[in-house]
Every structure is written in C-alpha cells, then in structure tokens.
Amino acid sequence: MASFDVIFLGGGPAGYVGAIRSAQLGLNTAVIEREGLGGTCVLWGCIPAKALLEAASIATKVKKAAEFGVNVGEVSLDFGVAMKRSRDVSTKNSKGVEFLFKKNKITWIKGTGTIGAGKSVKVTTAEGKTETHTATKALVVCTGSRVKGLPQAGLELNKTTIISSDEGLLLEKAPKSVAIVGAGAVGCEFADVFNAFGSKVTIIEVAPRILPLEDEDSSTEVQRSFKKRGMDIFVGAKLSGAKAGKDSVTLTVEEKGAKQEIVVDKVLVAAGRAPNVENIGLKEAGIAMTERGFIKINERMETSVKGIYAIGDVAGPPMLAHKGEREGMIVAEVIAGKHFHALNYGNIPNATYCHPEVASIGITEAQAKEKKLDVKIGKFPFSANGRARTSGETEGFVKLIVDAKYGEILGAHIVGAHATEMIHELVVARENEFTIEEIDLAVHAHPTLSEAIAEATLDAMGRMIHA
C-alpha cells in the first residue's frame, strides 16, 4: 500500500496531462493505467488515425502529381505498410508520455483500479496481484470511453466482418468494399482513408446529412467531395436488416421509403462512444451521475463526493481529447489550491481530419436562426484564394456567423485544406471577445490560406475584395 497526494484513475489525455501539471505544482502524483500511457487518443484514436489519414492524403496527391509536372509512374498502394507506420507513431507517442512521467517523477501503477473508501483505490496489477493505494488530497476519475456497436440494428461487433475503429486501425489490407455506419468525425475519417486506398465505400447515416453536428454548408461541401470521389452515401437512412456471413455482411438500408440490399466485405460501426463508468466503484462511492450516464461535475471538476474529481470523457461531452486535457490542467490547479480559469465549454473547437478537413467553433447558422439572433454571414471560398490555387486544394470555404449589431463572432466554420490548423485564429478571437473589425485590423500574410478568414470578415462587413 502506498500513499500519494493525488491519484489519477486513467492515463489518457485527461489523466496524463492532469498528472504532469499536478507534479509541476509539487504534488506527489500517481496514475493507474492498465494499457499503455496516452489512452484511446494515442493508442486507438487520434494519433494512429491521423497517421493513416496522412497516408491517404499522400496517396491522393500522388495520383494528381502529373498535374504539377511530377511524373511518378505507376503507383501502388499498401495499406499494411501505412497501418504499421500508424502503429509505430502511436507507440512513439505513448513512449513519449512515459518519458514525461519519469521526467516529472510520476508513478505509473500498471493495472485496473476500483474506487474504495476514503479516496483509496484497489488495484489489480498486470501480474494479477491486488494492492491498495490512497490519495491524501484527491482522487481523479478519468477512465475514458470505448467504442460501441449497434446491437439494436443487428450490428454486434464481431471484430472480423463487423468492426469498430479499433479493429480498423489494425487491418493489414484495405477491404475491397466497406460500409461505414455513422457519418460523424470518425466515420468520415475512415471513409476517407479506405477510399484513398481503393476500397468501395458506402456511408450510412441516420441523420439527414453527414457530419450532422457541423454547419449544414460544411456537411454539404464534404458530401459533394465524397460523392465526387466515388463514395455512395445514404442519409436519413435506417438499417432494417444486417446479416453477417463468414467473409461478408449483407445490409438492408431503407432511405426515403425505398429498401436496398448492400453486400460488403466489412462494416465499420462509427456510431459513437460509451463512457467507461462500469465496475470502477462509482455507485458504491455514492458518486452522482447525469441522466445520460456520465459522472456529474461542477466547474471545479468536483463530483458529489468530497475529494473525488472527474475529467475527460467520463465527465460528459464533448468527448474530445483537447477538452479532457484542459480539464486535467484545471483539476490539477484546483487540487493544488491555485487560481484557475473555468473552462469555456462553448469555445472548444471541433476538428474532422478527412479531406477536405472540417473545423468549427461556436454556433451554426441553423442554431442562430433557432435562437432568433440577428446575425450577418461572412463567407469566402478557397477557390478564390491564391494559396489554395497554388496547392491545387480549392475545395471548401471559411464561414463566419457574426452578431449584426456588435460584430461578435458567434460561430466559425472552415472546410478545406488545413482547416483544423486555421480554426485556432478564431478560437483565440472568440476567447478574447474580438470582433470581426479587430480581425480585419490584423494583416494576414499573402499568399496564405488564412487570408480566407480575413476575406470572410470583410464579407460580413459588406466589403469583400477578392470574390
């Protein structure tokens, strides 16, 4: 049995960042994690998936190389090599977190933890031994989330023909045909990867459009691009049947009253994630939960039990790594008795890394209308941007939703190359309550993709220059 100032139950983005910050603040810190450090993001999500997306981007660009005067001859694609590289990148990132733990003198307890009495944690180690550790100041629950199937639609994950994103990151070759069920960020990213490596891709989404949480213009732009690349897309669709065979799956899809059978080699279910809240002692500890099954917290990340905190996916949406990381920073400062800035949940950027990329912050145009807000829309297409033309990446736009009276940026939506990098100018602007006039005063270098942001602000003011 060992005693620490603070124990983090989980070593994902929320837990490991919180642990590092706690150690920086002088707290004796331990992290209980059964798998490699970094959690789903590093091992099974963000990092390996983006490595595959980078391979997909290169594959797509090479096919167009002749347009730039670069003749590469016949191009062959090897998904297995791309997958292996993505696993290597993932491993290096996880080892990087291990190095940071050693640097900051954080104890990594390898095993599975269950909350006990008085901020204690009972740990079953990787060797099967049982030990108990106690936190004198705080216990932080950050056990993350997991993929889930769709058993109600007959899509129980079997890890061979019906898979999740986890298995999708281990395939040694791209399937000849694949159906992606769920067209949120994960679904669209895998659709992009498989399409680039030659798979026949079918996307099935129950909502009226793909990327349903994004602005409708963003969804329309990506859907147009995907269809141009040969993907079949069913939206507002219902799965009324699913039959898994040894080497294929037969799906019955109903769209606009019409039924259609689709036979594919694999089905990848990308229909959301479930928080890991079972079998960790939450109920026994008396920790309150929300109606949606997440741990209930306040702005200090405190649960209903004194001395126990929760951060990351288990503490509720948005279930994003960067949201969990910031919660980790905050909880460390709270535990150490430092001043902290409450997290502005309305200013956390969304990022989807398919091609074209999609990024957003704040509200959509539809939400502005629902709230009956008086807004102006500023929009600029990348097809009119000089830098986009030079790179041959002219799909997409920058769109701003602006308060008509004061020029406050209520929402921003970018579709196009490097959208996930560009969005941060607008994240900073909203966090500091800049107006579009203040963005206009900032000179944007030419030629850059970021000039599209400047032009969108000009459009909202009725004086766009280049379109």
Phi, psi and omega in degrees: 000132179233157181241136178227158174296314182219139176239131175256122179267086183130134184244033175278194182305319179292311184292314184287326176292317177300321180294315180298315179295322178298316179296321177299329181272010174089012181269137175286114195238141175229151176233130176259118182213126184278330183257192176294154179291146181116340176067196182304319184303309183282321188269322189225012184221251189314304190289303180296325179295320181288331174295320176293321179295326177293321176297319179297320179297316179295318179301318180292319181293321181298324179297336181256008187301324182299331179297336181259009180080017179249110182258116186251358181077200182290133182255130174244146184245140180228098182298326181299319178294317179298319179296315180299318178298319181297323178292322178296317178298317179300314181298317179298320178294319179296318177297329177297321177293321176302317178299318180295326177296316179295318180300321183262009176057045177263135179273124176260115177261110185277111181166188180249131185250148174230132182293132177245200182282147172059046179061031175262159178227125175271123186246130169261113186284170179299335179273000179090002178279158179244132178214158182238135179233149185236139175259125182280328181256311187202146171244129183244121179269122181211059187275000172074208184215174182221162177289159177220151178272193176230070183300330180294340178255011180080014183250065174282130183296124176248358175067011176238294178261333175245109190235168173252183177297331179300309180290330178299335180272003180240358181297136180274344174211153179287136179293153178296324178217144181212139173254128177259116180261109185110117186244043168278203183299312183296314181299316180291326178294316179291326176300318178299312183297308183296321178298317181296331180262019169095002179285148169278115188253131172239128179253132180236120183228130181286332179287165183293349181204160175288163185045058188296342179274349181271170175301145184301324178298323179295314179300315181299319182295316180291319179298320178298317180295316181296317179295324178298329179275002174097009178280144173267133184231125175247120177240156187061032189256151179237134174273110182259001177189146177209125180230115182269125174258191181291319185236007182202169177228134176255121180249139171253114184251131179248119180226123181054040177083350182258135179260145180214137177266135179234128177250123182227159177291320182218153171242126175254117181272117180234056187250042174101179183228157179244139180290145178275084183244356182274148171059031175239010173086018182295312182296315181298328180279350179080024182279126183286146180242159176276171179297334182269004174091015176261164176286132182277127180227165172255189184291347177267007181069016180279140173273188179285351180253125183301132178088355178245129183241166176215140181216164177082204186301325182292342182266010174107166182289163359288138182273077185232143182301317184289332174293316179296321179300315180294322176297325177297319177297316183294314184296326178296317181291324176296312182297324181279358179077023180266161174291140180226156174261124179300144181287129177273095184293343178276001181230041175257120185288145170263143181217127176237126193259021173289178179243118002288152178290158178228133177217148182205161176210141177078204188269161176271170177296321179296320179294324177297319179292320178299324180275359180056043179275145176273104186234160170243148180249129173245130184215137179220129182275144176292342178296342178256009182260127184300317182293322178295323178294320182295327181270352181073021181243076188259005177289146170099190189193171167245131181230130180241137172253118191236137174298126188295327185275314189252352180077014178292140179276107182273331180200152178217137184222126181234130171237129179147179179300132176064023178301323182290341173272320185292332187299336188290336172302320182279333173295313178297319181299315181290322181296329181258010175059037174289151174262170178295331177297323180287327174293320180299327181291338179280122181285125179261130183298147179240136358266129176220157175295330182294343174300336179295329176293315178300319181291325178295323176294320177297321179297320179296335178265002176080025181215047177296143185263311194260017176206000000 
